[in-house]
Amino acid sequence: PQARPDWKWPRLRARPALALFGFCLLLGLWMGLTLCLTILTEGGEVPGARPFLWEVTGALGVWAVLPILYTAVLNAPGPRVGWARFLGIHAAAFALFTGLHTALMVGTRHLLYPLLGWGTYDAGELAFRIPMEAQKDLISYTVTATLWSLLQAWKERQARALREAALEGELRAAQLQALTGQLHPHFLFNALNTVSAVMYEDLARTDRLLSDLGGLLRASLERREATWTLAEERTQAARFVALLAARFGDRVTVRWDVSPGLDGAQVPCFALQALVENAVKHNQDRTEPLEVRIRARVDGAGWRLEVEDTGRGFGTPSPASGPGVGLAHLERILALLHAGRARLERSPSPEGGARVSLWLPREAAA
């Protein structure tokens, strides 16, 4: 079942809030001037500065309750979230919006009238004033919510375009890393050397090794999307493990523990391959057998993909050379794919080795 969307709250910042305050103040003064000119046009007498107070308190009252409208737009930007949710949120938000706006406007005038020496403010018959203000607020709410929704949609499109552009660059780097890191010349030489050693003794095994090597190279060269299913990632990692086994024999053992129902979960391409390669290369000088355990399981509101080894762990210097950017690179991929909701965690394993786990949000397991 589809997860219920989390409730979002607006992030209020001082500079935009002050800019909106200034805009509402100017709008109130402009509307006050318009009202004065309207009274004079009809031959009436302008009651001092009262029209300006009426319109400014009305405009600033709208400014004060704008967070209600903004919250509604964040959680129901359009009918695509479902008509029931869209109409329900905006109906409740509008009722709160117009109720608080009217209360603030009338209350402020009741406070300011005596201070300005104008006596007591008369709001008129509330049975008529409340519907009158609600009608005006409905126009303000609808226009502002529509403009805000369009602005949010534009910002999301811009952010998505930037993420996709950055992700394309990261994916290209991942493909290059898969070829020049995991499949660097030394590894390719060792794999081919192993094939050469067994080709006259075990033709079936030779055929499997060549098939694995070809599949590994083909996936690295042809893949264009940023993610694929866990089942596809397992197939890719299994090819890599087969080549490792051909090189290291019984010195490296890989065990799998994948919970049912996760084979369709989306995972960054080559993630397992990179993590398994990391575990092996940082322990390749050890004479003790190395066990690498790969686990996938549901974890709270998301799911977890974990690679653990029985090697030297994070605290001991490693003989592996290179810039060591594999995990940092994978963290950048996760940030681009999931906008900060996914994470990569490092921790020691119970047996003293290293454990690296990816926590992915629920939609990645849909």
C-alpha positions, 0 to 999 in steps of 0.5 A: 500500500502507498504510504500516507504523505507526511505533513509539511510545515512552512519554513519561515524566513525573515527576509521574505516575511519582511518583504511580504509585510512591506508589500501588504503595507503598501497595498493597504495604503494604496487601497486606502487612497483608492477608497478616499478617492471613491468617497470624494468622487461620490461627493462624500467627505473623507472621514480623516485617516480612517480609510487608510486604517481600515485598509492597512489593518485588512492587508496586514491581517492577511499578511499575519495569516499567510502561514496558514495558506502556505501550509495548505499549499505545501500539503495540497498544491493541486488535485493530483494529491487527491480531490478529497485531500485537496478540498479538505485541506483548503476548506479547513485552511480557508475557514481558519484563514478568514476567521483569524483574519476577521478577528485580527482586523476587527480587534486591531481597530478596536484597539487603535480607535481609542488610541487615535481619539476616534472613540469606539470602533463599530464593526456593524452587524457581525451576521453581515460583516463576517460573510462580507469579509469571507467573500473578500477573503475567498478571492484573496485566498484563491488568488494567492494560493494559486500564485503560490502553487505555481511558484512552488511548482516552478521551483520544484521543476528548477530543483528537479532539473538541477538534480537531474543534471547533477545526477547525470554527471554522478552517474557518468562518474559511477560508470567510469568508477565501475570500469576504472575502479572495480574493473581496473586493469589489475583486476581485469588482468587477474580475472583473465589470468584465472580464466587462462589457468582453468580453460584447459581443465574446466571448460564449463567454469571458463565459460561461466567466468567469461560470461560474468566478466562480459555481463559486468562490462556490459552493464557498466557500459550500457546502464544509463538510469541512476537506479535499478532493482535490488534483483538486478543489483544482486545479479551484477554483484554476483558476477563480481563475486564470482570473479573475486572467487576465481581470484581469491578462492576460499579466502573470500566468502560472500553470504546473502540474507535478503528479506522477501519482498525487497527484490523490486526495491530500487537501489543505486546502480553498482552500490553493492558492487562498490561496497563488496569491492571496498570490503575485499580491497581493504583486507586483501593482504590478510591471510585469514579468510574474509567473510562478507555478509550482504543483508537487505531488510525492512527498517522502520519507515524505509529499508536497509541494505547492509554489507558487513565483513570480518576484516580489519575494520575502520580503525586499522590502516589499510594497504589499499591505495587510491583516493578513497572516494567510493563511499563519499561518491555513493553518499552524493548519489543518495543525496541526489536521488532522495534529497537528503532522506536516504543515508549511508552509515558506517559502524564496526561489525560485532566481530571487529570488521566494518559495516556499511549500510544504506538506509533508503526511504519507503518509496524506494521499496515500492 
